[in-house]
Structure formats: C-alpha cells, structure tokens
Amino acid sequence: MNNKYFTIQQAAEGIWGAISVPGSGSLGNAAIIDIGDLTVVVDTTNLPHSGALLRQTAEQLTNKPIKYVINTHFHGDHVNGNQEFMESDFISTVWTRDLLSEMGKVNIDLVQQNIQKLINSLHEVRSQEKNPHMLTEIGYDLSVQRALYDAIPSLRRVIPTITF
C-alpha cells in the first residue's frame, strides 16, 4: 500500500494514517477511517496525484467507497487532492468553506509565478547554507514546490458543502 507519496501506518482497528514521504510533493498527512458502513478520509494531501492514490488506498483498505472527506483547514496540503474525491461529500468548518470559496478558481499563472519565486528563493538560501540537515530540508522543500508547480494546471478547487 505504500507509494512514492505516502506510507500507510495503522493507528487502530479501522484507522490508518497516510504519512507523507518527505520531498514527494504530497506534503500533508491524511487519515483513513472505516466506521463500519462507510469510510471517511481526513484531508487529501497537496497534489491531485497523491489525492488519487489516497482515494485508491482508502478504497482498498476498507473495501468501500469514501462517503465523507473532512478538510481540517484551507491550506493546499489539506485540500489540493479534493478533486479526486468528487463522489464524496465534503465537510469543513464554515470558515474553511468560506475561505476556499473566496479564493475562487485557481489562477494558474499567478500561482505558478509565486511558486517559481519561492523556488528561486530556496535555491538562494541553499547556496548559502552549510548545515547538512538544513540542506536536506531545503532539498525536500524544493522537491515539494516543483511537484506543486507541475500540478497547478490540473488543480481544481473543491468547496465543502457540509459545514459545522
């Protein structure tokens, strides 16, 4: 069940964590919960590709489709994989739903420009860094940003419809 984006760790009967592989681009961790008659996924990772693998993994582990996706907040590493769960119902706080709604459609050019600026900045920081641990972490950050840059054209924002 492990793949290039995350490793699966069982936390308890019917509960698994999808733990992001550093530098893979998935960035955020997720949870898969089998509550008997249905499956819940908490957060959908940073990329549509990793979200698709998360959905497939959840369906394999529980032998049922995902009924609910819970977005804990609006950051990309929690919602960018949402589009791969379109047959599920999305749940969030009102605040998260409103923020995602206000963001509107993904502005591909603007987001890619901002990510490219961040990549350039990370290259600059890396060129000055001497600490091997920090160099590794910067390398992970660069990998994540490159993966997100490449995924932006396929990214579609999904707004939760069930709120609390």
N, C-alpha and C positions, 0 to 999 in steps of 0.2 A: 504493500500500500504506500510505501514511501516513494517520493519522486523528487525531481530537482527543485521543487518549490517548498516542500514541507515534509516533515516526518510526523507520523501518527503515534501518539502516546495515549494509551488507555488510562484514564484517571479513576474510573469506577465502572461498574456494570452499566453498559449503555451510554457511557460518556467518554469522548475522546477529544484530545487536543491535537490540532494541526499546527505544529510548531515550525515557524518559518526558518528556512535554511538561509543563514547569513549570506548576503550578496546575491541571492537568487532573483530578487525583484518582488517577491510576494510580500515581504516586509512585515505585515501584521499576522499575528497568530489568530486562530479561529477555533471554534468549538463545534462539535457534532454531538447532539443529544437525542437518543432514542427514548421516547417517553411512552412506548408501548404501541399505541395505534398510529403514531405519527412521528416524524423526525423534525428537529429544529436545528438550524445552523446559526451560530452567533458570529457575526462579521464574515466578510467574504474575501479578504485579502486585498492586495494592492493592484493586481493585474487581472484583466479578463481571463487570460490563460490559466493563471493559478486558481481563479474562481471556478473555472470549468472543471479542473482536476479536483477541487474541493467537493463540488457537487457530485461528481462521479464516485469519489471516495466515500462520501456520506451514503450514497445510494447502495454501494457495495457492502458497507459495514452494517447497514440497518435493513437491507432488502426492501426498502420502500422509498418513495419519492419524498422530497423535502417539503413539508407543509408550510413552515414558517422560517423566515430569515429575520434575525434581530440585528439591527445596526446599533451598536452601542454609542456611536457618535459619528460625525460627518467627515472625518479625515479619510483621505483616499485609501489608506491601508486597511480601512474597515468597510468601505463601500464600493471600491472600484471593480470588484468582482460581481456585484449585484446583477448585472445584466445576464449572467449565466444561470440565474435562478428565476427566470421570468414566469414559471408556472407556480411559484411560491407566493405567499402573502408576506409583505414586508412590514416589520414592526420597528418603531423607534419612539423616542420622546417627541413631543410636539416641536420642541426647539430644534432637534436634529432634522426633522422633516422640513421645517420652515427654512433652515439654512440651506439644505440641499435644493429646495425649490427656488430660493432666491438666487442661487448660483446659476440656475438656468442650464441651457445646453452647453456642452463642453466647447470652449473656444480653442480649437486645436492649435492654431498659430500662436496665440498668446501663451498657452500652457507650454508648448514646446520651446518658445523663446525663453520663458522663465526657467525651465528645466535646463536649457543649454547654458544660461548664465550660472546656474548652480553648479553644473558640471565644470565649467571653466574655473569657477571659484575653488572647487575641490581640487582641481589639478594644481592651482596656485598654492593652496595650503599644503598639498602633498609634496610639492617641490621644496618646501621649507622645512618639512617635518623630519626629525631624526629618530624619534621613538618608534621601534619596530611594531609595538602594539597599536599605536595610533596610525601607522602606515597601513596596517591590516584593516583597521576600522574604516579608514578613508577609502581604501580599495573596495570594501563592501558597499559603502555609500555610493561610490561611482558606479558600481555594477547595478545597484538598485535604480539609480537615476537614468542610466542608459536604457534599462529594460522598460521603465515607465515612459521615457521619451518615445521609444519604438511603439509602445502600446497605445499612446494617446489617440492616433487616428481611429482606432477601433472602439474607443471608450464611449459608452452611453450612460448618462446619469439616470438612475432609477430612484424614484421618490417613494418612500414608505407611505402606505395608505392606512395602516392601523397605528394609532398613537396612544400614548399614555402621558 
